[in-house]
Amino acid sequence: MIIYLAIALVGALLLAASFVLGEVFDFLHVDSFDGDVHPLSGKVIAVGMTAFGAVGMLTQAYGWGAFLSALTSLLAALLLGAAMWWVLVFVNRQVGSTDTSIGPLRGRTAEVTVKIPGDSVGEVVLPGVDGTRHLIARSSDGSAIPAGSVVRIVEAVGMSVVVERAGSTAVSVSTPVVKGD
């Protein structure tokens, strides 16, 4: 019974540490190809260990034989580990991403809202269907561009854009631009 107690305690400690410290204890974590939680993540293994130890202690306390106790503990560990994995996958899929991509903005027109000095950065506003986006901008040729000017996005660098002066096509911040413009 002492071995089951030790396994249950180690599993419970790993589970608590994993929830408090994050994925630090994901020593068997293998990256999943679709971004989901892997069945061998630290939390799943910790739940399985805890279930194995706890069920083993219960079956030993009720006088079950060693083989039946180990088999029941293994089944409980697999069942509860799988349940934990399914819960983690469900929770992971519910979390929204804050990743944004500004690469598709190339060729779109925007309006300079904060002057772009020749040797520094300013700001442009890009109207869209889902609202406006304010982006840090730098001039492509190093020339200053005054506020109110219409510019075309030439390149996306990190989370900022490189712009050049556009023709006389006016862009209004209140007029949404349909995707593909």
N, C-alpha and C positions, 0 to 999 in steps of 0.2 A: 504494500500500500504506500510505502514511503516514496517509491519510484514514481508512482502516479501523482503524488502530491508535488514532488519536485518538478515534474513535467508541467503540471497545471500552473504552478507558481512562475516558472520561467516563461510560459506562454502568456500569462496575465501581465507580467512585467514588460515583456516585449510589446504587447498590445498597447499598454498604457504609454510606454515610451514612444511608440510609433504615432499615437494620436497627439501626444504633447509635442514631440520634436519633428513631426512630419515623416517624410520617407527616409530618414537617416538610417533606420534599421531594415531597409529593403535590400538586404544582402543577397537575396536570391532573385531580385527583380530583373526580369528580362524585358527589354522594350518590346511592346506589342506593335504589330505593323499598322494597326488602325487607331492607335492612341488610347485605347481602353486600358483598364487595369488588368494586369497579367494575373492568371490564377496562382502564380507562385509569389505574389507580393508579400511583403512582411506582415501586413495586417491579416491576410488570409491564413498564412502559416501560423501566426500567433493565436488566432481563434481556433484553428485545428488542434494546436498543442494544448490549449486550455480545455477544450472539449474532451480530448483524449484523456487528459489527467483527471478531470472532474468525473467523467463517466467511469473511469477505471477505479477511482476511489469509492464511488457509490456501489459498483458491482462487487468490489472486494468486501465492502462493509456488509452487504447482504449475503455474503458467503458463496458467490458464484465461483466456479472453477477458473483457473488461470487462463485457459484457452478461450473459454466463453467470454470472460471479462476483457481480454485483449481484443477479441473479434468485435465485441459490442463497442468498445472504446474506439476502435479504428473506424467502424461505420459511423459513429457519432461525429468523429473528427472530420471525416469526408463530407458528411451531410452539412454540418455547421460551417465548415470551411467554404463549401460551395455556396451556401446561403450568404455568407459574408461577401464572397466574390460577386454574386449577383447584386447585392445591395451597393457595393462600391462601384460597379459598372453603371448602375442606375443613377447614382448620385453624380458620378463623373460626367455622364451624358447630359445632366441637367444644368451643369455649370456653363455659363456663357463665356465666350472668349472676348477679350478686349483687343485682340490682334487686329490691326488695320493694315491695308495695303494701299499705298499711294502710287504704285507702279502704273496702274491703268489710267492715271490722270494725264499721261503724256499726250500733248496735242490739244488739251482743253484750254479754254480761255478763262482768265480770272481778272479781278480788279485789284490793284495795289491799294491797300488801306493804310499801311505805314510805309513811308518813303524807303526805297531801297538805295542806300548809299553805294557808291562804286566799290568800296572796299569792305562792305559789311552786309548785314542781312536786314530785311524788312519783313513785311507781312502782306500776303494776298488773301483775298476771300474768294472762294470758289462756290458758286451756287449749284445746288443739285436738287434732285427730286426729294430726297430725305432731309433737306435742310442745307445750311451753309457750312463750309469748312474753312477755318482760318489756318493757314499754313505759313511757316517760316520760308522766306524766299530769298534767293541770291540772283543777281544779274548774270547772264551767261557770258557777256563780253566785258564785264567789269564796269559798265557805265551806270550812272545814277538813274533811277527811274522814279519820278515823282508820284505822290499819292494821287489816286484817281485815274491813273493810266491803265489801259487795257494791255494785258500781257498774255503770252502763250506759254504753257508749261513745256519745257524742252526735256527735262530729265528729273527723276526723283532720286535724291541722295539721302538715304536713311529716312528720317521723317520730315525732311524739308525738300523743297523743289528748286530747280534752276529754271529761270524764266527769261524770255526775250520779249521785246516790245512787239505787240501785235498790230495789225492794220487799224483802221478806224472803226472796227466792229465793236459796238458798245455792249457791255455786259452789265446787267442790273442785278444787284444782290437779291432783289425781291422776285426776279423772274427765274423760276426753276429751269434747269437744263436737263433735258431728257438724256438718259444714259446712251452713250455712243456718240455724243457730240465731241 
